[in-house]
């Protein structure tokens, strides 16, 4: 059985640091657009990228905020963009669903995967379908985590 080590992607954002606060602009208290991400150390042979954004602190279990694949292997994901094919988030919609925790501070994990192949998934597929489809194709991955506490409205 062939096993291949998975390389480490370096994921950062010009608008928040790892374990730092996500600016309100990228949440339900602001414009609700995706934050920009920077991706470094993309290995040779990468055909596409995939992103899964999860909130493990949601009251009913992990909440999927963004499921997207077949992103060209670029070093920057721009804010307010839809860089690939979107799957369903936990709101039952496609695209980025902004952080909007009902109470307390939540953690948002932006997982980025470098894949050695394009994925043949139907737009709107759920996270589980993406995970299954990319399982044998991940050649690198990385994560940045941001936090957000919903601002009270006056």
GURO-727237 format. One line per field, with one value per atom (N, C-alpha, C, O, CB): atom name; x, y, z. Coordinates in pm, whole numbers. Glycine has a CB too. Example, Ala and Ser with C-alpha at 12.3 -4.5 7.8 and 13.67 -1.06 7.14 Angstrom:
2
atom = (N	CA	C	O	CB	N	CA	C	O	CB) .
xx = (1319	1230	1320	1424	1131	1285	1367	1290	1341	1408) .
yy = (-569	-450	-330	-332	-447	-225	-106	3	114	-60) .
zz = (780	780	780	846	905	708	714	787	804	572) .
This chain:
154
atom = (N	CA	C	O	CB	N	CA	C	O	CB	N	CA	C	O	CB	N	CA	C	O	CB	N	CA	C	O	CB	N	CA	C	O	CB	N	CA	C	O	CB	N	CA	C	O	CB	N	CA	C	O	CB	N	CA	C	O	CB	N	CA	C	O	CB	N	CA	C	O	CB	N	CA	C	O	CB	N	CA	C	O	CB	N	CA	C	O	CB	N	CA	C	O	CB	N	CA	C	O	CB	N	CA	C	O	CB	N	CA	C	O	CB	N	CA	C	O	CB	N	CA	C	O	CB	N	CA	C	O	CB	N	CA	C	O	CB	N	CA	C	O	CB	N	CA	C	O	CB	N	CA	C	O	CB	N	CA	C	O	CB	N	CA	C	O	CB	N	CA	C	O	CB	N	CA	C	O	CB	N	CA	C	O	CB	N	CA	C	O	CB	N	CA	C	O	CB	N	CA	C	O	CB	N	CA	C	O	CB	N	CA	C	O	CB	N	CA	C	O	CB	N	CA	C	O	CB	N	CA	C	O	CB	N	CA	C	O	CB	N	CA	C	O	CB	N	CA	C	O	CB	N	CA	C	O	CB	N	CA	C	O	CB	N	CA	C	O	CB	N	CA	C	O	CB	N	CA	C	O	CB	N	CA	C	O	CB	N	CA	C	O	CB	N	CA	C	O	CB	N	CA	C	O	CB	N	CA	C	O	CB	N	CA	C	O	CB	N	CA	C	O	CB	N	CA	C	O	CB	N	CA	C	O	CB	N	CA	C	O	CB	N	CA	C	O	CB	N	CA	C	O	CB	N	CA	C	O	CB	N	CA	C	O	CB	N	CA	C	O	CB	N	CA	C	O	CB	N	CA	C	O	CB	N	CA	C	O	CB	N	CA	C	O	CB	N	CA	C	O	CB	N	CA	C	O	CB	N	CA	C	O	CB	N	CA	C	O	CB	N	CA	C	O	CB	N	CA	C	O	CB	N	CA	C	O	CB	N	CA	C	O	CB	N	CA	C	O	CB	N	CA	C	O	CB	N	CA	C	O	CB	N	CA	C	O	CB	N	CA	C	O	CB	N	CA	C	O	CB	N	CA	C	O	CB	N	CA	C	O	CB	N	CA	C	O	CB	N	CA	C	O	CB	N	CA	C	O	CB	N	CA	C	O	CB	N	CA	C	O	CB	N	CA	C	O	CB	N	CA	C	O	CB	N	CA	C	O	CB	N	CA	C	O	CB	N	CA	C	O	CB	N	CA	C	O	CB	N	CA	C	O	CB	N	CA	C	O	CB	N	CA	C	O	CB	N	CA	C	O	CB	N	CA	C	O	CB	N	CA	C	O	CB	N	CA	C	O	CB	N	CA	C	O	CB	N	CA	C	O	CB	N	CA	C	O	CB	N	CA	C	O	CB	N	CA	C	O	CB	N	CA	C	O	CB	N	CA	C	O	CB	N	CA	C	O	CB	N	CA	C	O	CB	N	CA	C	O	CB	N	CA	C	O	CB	N	CA	C	O	CB	N	CA	C	O	CB	N	CA	C	O	CB	N	CA	C	O	CB	N	CA	C	O	CB	N	CA	C	O	CB	N	CA	C	O	CB	N	CA	C	O	CB	N	CA	C	O	CB	N	CA	C	O	CB	N	CA	C	O	CB	N	CA	C	O	CB	N	CA	C	O	CB	N	CA	C	O	CB	N	CA	C	O	CB	N	CA	C	O	CB	N	CA	C	O	CB	N	CA	C	O	CB	N	CA	C	O	CB	N	CA	C	O	CB	N	CA	C	O	CB	N	CA	C	O	CB	N	CA	C	O	CB	N	CA	C	O	CB	N	CA	C	O	CB	N	CA	C	O	CB	N	CA	C	O	CB	N	CA	C	O	CB	N	CA	C	O	CB	N	CA	C	O	CB	N	CA	C	O	CB	N	CA	C	O	CB	N	CA	C	O	CB	N	CA	C	O	CB	N	CA	C	O	CB	N	CA	C	O	CB	N	CA	C	O	CB	N	CA	C	O	CB	N	CA	C	O	CB	N	CA	C	O	CB	N	CA	C	O	CB	N	CA	C	O	CB	N	CA	C	O	CB) .
xx = (85	0	88	178	-96	64	142	91	-28	137	182	144	234	354	156	174	246	227	115	199	335	325	253	275	465	169	97	178	211	-47	209	288	204	81	342	272	206	194	294	283	71	49	61	26	-92	109	117	0	-1	256	-100	-220	-216	-190	-349	-243	-249	-357	-414	-111	-384	-478	-423	-369	-620	-435	-389	-481	-448	-376	-597	-692	-707	-767	-826	-652	-650	-537	-504	-787	-480	-373	-430	-547	-274	-346	-390	-430	-353	-278	-548	-610	-650	-680	-516	-649	-687	-833	-904	-600	-877	-1016	-1042	-967	-1051	-1149	-1193	-1263	-1356	-1287	-1223	-1290	-1440	-1481	-1223	-1519	-1665	-1709	-1815	-1728	-1629	-1662	-1696	-1779	-1546	-1631	-1644	-1746	-1746	-1510	-1833	-1930	-2070	-2090	-1894	-2167	-2305	-2324	-2426	-2400	-2226	-2233	-2176	-2182	-2159	-2122	-2063	-2118	-2239	-1910	-2028	-2069	-2098	-2163	-1962	-2050	-2076	-2004	-2051	-2222	-1890	-1812	-1695	-1654	-1759	-1643	-1530	-1405	-1382	-1503	-1324	-1198	-1095	-1105	-1143	-996	-890	-799	-777	-808	-747	-653	-530	-538	-718	-416	-291	-243	-246	-182	-198	-159	-17	12	-259	71	211	252	188	304	361	415	324	313	436	260	179	274	361	88	259	355	337	229	343	447	443	346	341	585	269	171	31	-63	215	18	-115	-197	-157	-105	-314	-405	-514	-553	-468	-562	-668	-653	-578	-808	-727	-738	-882	-974	-687	-901	-1035	-1029	-925	-1083	-1141	-1150	-1275	-1383	-1154	-1256	-1368	-1352	-1247	-1373	-1456	-1454	-1558	-1676	-1482	-1511	-1597	-1595	-1494	-1553	-1708	-1722	-1755	-1869	-1833	-1657	-1685	-1759	-1799	-1556	-1777	-1841	-1990	-2055	-1773	-2045	-2189	-2270	-2228	-2225	-2386	-2467	-2508	-2523	-2589	-2527	-2573	-2463	-2492	-2688	-2338	-2226	-2159	-2192	-2274	-2066	-1987	-2079	-2164	-1885	-2058	-2134	-2040	-1933	-2193	-2080	-1999	-2034	-2148	-2022	-1934	-1955	-1920	-1974	-1875	-1830	-1788	-1732	-1646	-1682	-1781	-1736	-1715	-1811	-1840	-1590	-1560	-1441	-1346	-1530	-1446	-1340	-1316	-1383	-1377	-1216	-1171	-1130	-1159	-1281	-1062	-1005	-869	-791	-990	-840	-706	-600	-624	-691	-483	-379	-312	-202	-274	-379	-333	-282	-314	-447	-204	-151	-239	-209	-12	-346	-435	-581	-617	-398	-662	-807	-855	-836	-875	-915	-954	-1082	-1165	-971	-1097	-1221	-1338	-1322	-1214	-1456	-1579	-1565	-1601	-1617	-1511	-1491	-1553	-1578	-1341	-1578	-1622	-1527	-1555	-1775	-1411	-1301	-1315	-1232	-1178	-1416	-1429	-1575	-1664	-1349	-1599	-1735	-1780	-1709	-1743	-1895	-1942	-2034	-2120	-2014	-2011	-2101	-2194	-2186	-2022	-2284	-2379	-2311	-2232	-2496	-2342	-2299	-2410	-2512	-2265	-2391	-2492	-2620	-2720	-2435	-2619	-2740	-2824	-2933	-2705	-2773	-2845	-2829	-2908	-2990	-2728	-2702	-2560	-2480	-2725	-2529	-2391	-2322	-2387	-2387	-2190	-2112	-2076	-2101	-2187	-2016	-1966	-2081	-2158	-1857	-2092	-2190	-2111	-2030	-2278	-2132	-2044	-2064	-2172	-2069	-1958	-1971	-2080	-2092	-1837	-2159	-2269	-2309	-2423	-2391	-2214	-2242	-2356	-2363	-2117	-2446	-2558	-2514	-2574	-2657	-2410	-2357	-2208	-2160	-2431	-2135	-1994	-1904	-1947	-1977	-1778	-1677	-1665	-1651	-1540	-1672	-1658	-1527	-1472	-1778	-1479	-1359	-1400	-1492	-1265	-1330	-1358	-1230	-1131	-1413	-1233	-1116	-1127	-1220	-1103	-1032	-1024	-923	-802	-982	-974	-890	-872	-970	-954	-748	-718	-643	-550	-633	-683	-626	-572	-638	-730	-451	-395	-421	-388	-239	-480	-521	-448	-415	-674	-424	-354	-448	-407	-269	-575	-673	-791	-816	-722	-863	-991	-1094	-1084	-1032	-1194	-1296	-1424	-1467	-1323	-1484	-1608	-1724	-1781	-1606	-1758	-1869	-1973	-1941	-1819	-2098	-2206	-2206	-2192	-2343	-2221	-2233	-2344	-2450	-2263	-2318	-2414	-2393	-2469	-2552	-2291	-2263	-2227	-2170	-2148	-2258	-2225	-2077	-2006	-2311	-2033	-1894	-1850	-1738	-1876	-1935	-1899	-1865	-1774	-2012	-1937	-1908	-1772	-1696	-2020	-1743	-1614	-1502	-1402	-1610	-1519	-1415	-1388	-1272	-1455	-1492	-1476	-1407	-1318	-1613	-1447	-1391	-1244	-1167	-1471	-1204	-1066	-972	-850	-1061	-1025	-946	-816	-710	-1029	-821	-703	-621	-522	-744	-662	-597	-529	-474	-698	-530	-470	-318	-266	-526	-248	-101	-44	73	-45	-127	-85	-211	-317	6	-196	-308	-255	-143	-405	-339	-303	-429	-535	-206	-416	-532	-492	-382	-592	-583	-574	-705	-812	-548	-696	-816	-835	-742	-807	-955	-991	-1107	-1181	-1026	-1123	-1233	-1326	-1288	-1178	-1449	-1544	-1648	-1700	-1611	-1677	-1786	-1881	-1842	-1736	-2004	-2104	-2121	-2129	-2238	-2127	-2146	-2292	-2378	-2089	-2321	-2463	-2506	-2429	-2486	-2628	-2683	-2749	-2825	-2786	-2718	-2774	-2901	-2961	-2675) .
yy = (-119	0	124	138	0	213	335	441	470	387	498	611	728	713	574	843	964	1066	1088	1019	1128	1233	1353	1390	1273	1413	1533	1655	1671	1537	1740	1859	1964	1954	1918	2062	2167	2295	2350	2196	2341	2472	2579	2554	2479	2695	2809	2901	2967	2886	2905	2984	3106	3094	2900	3222	3345	3434	3406	3417	3543	3643	3781	3803	3623	3874	4010	4085	4196	4088	4026	4098	4039	4102	4100	3918	3862	3760	3692	3797	3751	3655	3523	3514	3710	3419	3290	3304	3355	3183	3259	3270	3414	3444	3216	3502	3641	3666	3578	3732	3787	3825	3852	3925	3949	3793	3821	3956	3975	3708	4051	4181	4168	4082	4272	4255	4252	4258	4206	4367	4320	4331	4195	4186	4395	4089	3956	3870	3747	3887	3933	3862	3917	4004	3875	3863	3910	4052	4115	3815	4102	4240	4339	4460	4254	4288	4374	4340	4322	4361	4331	4303	4155	4119	4350	4069	3925	3861	3762	3902	3918	3863	3779	3795	3979	3690	3610	3696	3788	3495	3666	3740	3692	3581	3724	3777	3733	3632	3641	3854	3539	3439	3437	3460	3299	3410	3393	3250	3198	3497	3187	3047	3035	3074	2958	2981	2965	2820	2743	3058	2783	2647	2550	2434	2597	2598	2509	2416	2462	2591	2285	2192	2178	2199	2056	2141	2109	1994	1903	2073	1996	1892	1926	1850	1765	2041	2082	2125	2212	2198	2062	2096	2193	2283	1970	2175	2261	2273	2199	2205	2370	2387	2367	2378	2528	2336	2328	2398	2398	2179	2457	2525	2476	2465	2682	2447	2418	2509	2509	2264	2586	2671	2617	2604	2822	2587	2524	2600	2659	2380	2597	2649	2531	2485	2762	2480	2366	2405	2318	2297	2534	2582	2607	2655	2709	2577	2598	2510	2399	2566	2558	2485	2344	2257	2563	2320	2189	2108	2022	2207	2136	2065	2151	2269	1934	2092	2168	2233	2168	2076	2364	2441	2472	2530	2573	2433	2456	2592	2617	2343	2680	2815	2831	2918	2912	2746	2759	2626	2568	2873	2579	2454	2487	2514	2335	2485	2524	2443	2417	2677	2402	2319	2360	2447	2170	2294	2322	2469	2534	2288	2519	2654	2643	2555	2715	2729	2725	2740	2807	2838	2679	2686	2823	2843	2578	2915	3054	3079	3005	3153	3184	3217	3315	3348	3274	3362	3456	3429	3416	3601	3419	3414	3553	3595	3298	3624	3762	3769	3678	3839	3880	3897	3909	3950	4022	3871	3880	3808	3862	4026	3686	3611	3473	3422	3599	3415	3276	3208	3197	3263	3161	3120	2984	2948	3123	2907	2773	2731	2815	2671	2602	2548	2536	2477	2409	2591	2593	2476	2437	2723	2423	2322	2387	2507	2209	2307	2359	2383	2300	2262	2498	2525	2479	2427	2676	2497	2450	2533	2494	2452	2646	2726	2672	2723	2875	2568	2511	2591	2576	2498	2676	2759	2735	2675	2909	2781	2773	2906	3009	2736	2902	3022	3039	2952	3143	3153	3185	3230	3318	3294	3168	3209	3272	3203	3086	3400	3470	3424	3378	3619	3436	3407	3494	3613	3429	3430	3500	3420	3375	3519	3403	3317	3371	3491	3300	3282	3328	3380	3474	3215	3318	3363	3334	3241	3294	3413	3388	3402	3440	3253	3370	3375	3237	3137	3421	3233	3107	3107	3212	3086	2986	2967	2927	2847	2859	2983	2955	2904	2977	3082	2778	2714	2719	2662	2567	2786	2795	2689	2713	2940	2572	2461	2473	2485	2322	2470	2478	2351	2308	2607	2291	2166	2185	2245	2053	2134	2128	1987	1888	2163	1979	1850	1822	1914	1847	1695	1657	1629	1573	1535	1669	1641	1738	1794	1494	1757	1826	1728	1608	1879	1780	1693	1702	1810	1732	1587	1578	1569	1462	1455	1684	1693	1789	1886	1738	1762	1850	1976	1965	1778	2095	2215	2196	2140	2339	2242	2225	2098	2071	2227	2019	1897	1935	2042	1814	1849	1879	1855	1793	1795	1905	1889	1743	1713	1948	1654	1513	1455	1372	1434	1497	1452	1506	1435	1497	1631	1689	1614	1578	1840	1590	1520	1382	1341	1508	1312	1178	1187	1107	1109	1282	1295	1335	1291	1399	1417	1464	1378	1399	1606	1282	1202	1147	1161	1088	1087	1026	1125	1087	910	1253	1351	1465	1556	1409	1463	1571	1554	1452	1573	1656	1651	1752	1745	1677	1848	1943	2003	2009	2056	2047	2114	2209	2195	2011	2305	2402	2468	2461	2508	2531	2591	2721	2734	2494	2817	2936	2943	2916	3067	2978	2987	3131	3194	2891	3181	3313	3302	3203	3407	3402	3401	3519	3619	3405	3503	3614	3604	3497	3615	3718	3732	3835	3947	3774	3795	3881	4010	4010	3808	4119	4250	4274	4243	4361	4328	4357	4479	4572	4381	4475	4587	4686	4648	4537	4811	4916	4973	5062	5027) .
zz = (0	0	0	84	122	-91	-104	-8	-3	-249	68	154	119	99	307	112	77	187	234	-59	228	330	272	156	384	352	310	352	469	370	256	282	356	363	150	412	489	405	359	619	386	325	433	549	255	397	490	457	353	478	547	525	616	736	550	559	637	578	473	640	648	598	629	738	661	535	563	660	702	434	695	781	921	1008	715	945	1081	1092	995	1118	1211	1235	1282	1319	1337	1281	1331	1478	1559	1314	1510	1642	1677	1792	1747	1576	1597	1565	1517	1514	1592	1568	1420	1354	1650	1369	1232	1233	1312	1177	1148	1145	1113	1036	1043	1174	1158	1012	977	1235	927	784	723	632	708	773	714	788	774	713	867	950	924	839	1100	998	984	1038	1011	1057	1113	1161	1060	1081	1292	950	847	711	694	847	615	477	453	355	381	541	527	410	355	511	372	260	313	428	169	229	273	288	209	174	390	405	304	252	548	275	185	256	377	135	179	230	142	21	237	203	128	149	261	174	42	45	-9	-122	-39	73	32	49	120	114	-17	-18	-93	-56	125	-199	-283	-357	-431	-385	-336	-398	-549	-604	-334	-613	-756	-775	-692	-812	-881	-907	-859	-882	-844	-792	-747	-868	-945	-644	-884	-993	-948	-1023	-1049	-825	-772	-621	-557	-808	-566	-421	-379	-461	-378	-253	-193	-58	9	-178	-17	112	185	127	94	313	402	524	588	444	555	674	771	738	637	893	993	1125	1163	1016	1194	1330	1421	1421	1339	1499	1586	1714	1791	1622	1737	1860	1845	1938	1905	1729	1705	1800	1833	1556	1843	1942	1900	1985	1973	1771	1724	1656	1574	1628	1691	1628	1522	1507	1566	1450	1352	1248	1188	1281	1229	1130	1015	1034	1193	895	775	716	676	669	710	659	512	444	739	463	322	276	342	304	165	103	-44	-117	124	-89	-227	-279	-204	-237	-407	-464	-609	-663	-456	-670	-806	-822	-922	-908	-719	-721	-791	-757	-574	-887	-948	-839	-739	-1056	-856	-753	-747	-800	-778	-683	-671	-530	-437	-708	-515	-383	-306	-191	-397	-368	-299	-334	-451	-335	-231	-246	-205	-91	-157	-296	-270	-188	-191	-401	-114	-39	-136	-251	53	-86	-165	-299	-404	-188	-294	-417	-406	-297	-450	-521	-528	-625	-744	-575	-572	-659	-725	-808	-583	-690	-746	-752	-772	-664	-736	-735	-590	-508	-808	-557	-419	-388	-466	-391	-268	-213	-113	-87	-146	-58	41	175	222	58	235	371	466	420	391	594	690	688	749	829	619	602	486	459	579	418	305	177	84	339	173	55	8	80	86	-112	-160	-134	-116	-310	-133	-111	36	119	-159	64	198	287	250	192	404	506	620	682	557	648	743	888	926	734	968	1110	1174	1145	1182	1260	1326	1451	1462	1228	1544	1659	1745	1771	1744	1790	1873	2009	2062	1892	2066	2195	2200	2136	2314	2276	2301	2181	2072	2356	2203	2098	2035	2105	2155	1903	1829	1751	1719	1734	1723	1642	1500	1481	1705	1401	1260	1196	1185	1186	1154	1095	942	884	1144	879	734	688	690	687	648	602	450	376	640	406	262	223	293	228	112	64	-77	-162	67	-103	-238	-290	-225	-238	-408	-465	-596	-671	-488	-622	-745	-861	-963	-719	-846	-951	-939	-832	-942	-1049	-1045	-990	-1011	-1187	-920	-862	-943	-984	-715	-966	-1042	-944	-921	-1138	-887	-791	-845	-914	-650	-814	-854	-767	-646	-844	-826	-744	-639	-669	-833	-519	-411	-331	-238	-466	-366	-289	-146	-123	-356	-49	91	121	42	184	235	279	278	236	418	323	331	194	182	395	91	-45	-92	-157	-142	-59	-94	-22	-84	-58	106	182	123	110	329	86	29	-107	-137	16	-190	-325	-322	-407	-405	-226	-226	-142	-145	-175	-69	25	-34	28	75	-149	-210	-292	-354	-298	-294	-380	-305	-368	-474	-172	-93	-93	-49	53	-144	-140	-42	-6	-279	1	104	167	105	45	291	357	463	511	421	496	599	653	591	544	768	835	901	955	938	898	981	1058	1002	895	1185	1269	1315	1366	1391	1296	1345	1442	1440	1229	1526	1623	1598	1538	1767	1646	1635	1745	1774	1497	1805	1900	1842	1812	2043	1827	1764	1842	1965	1752	1769	1830	1857	1774	1740	1973	2003	1924	1903	2156	1882	1804	1898	1987	1698	1877	1963	1907	1967	1984) .
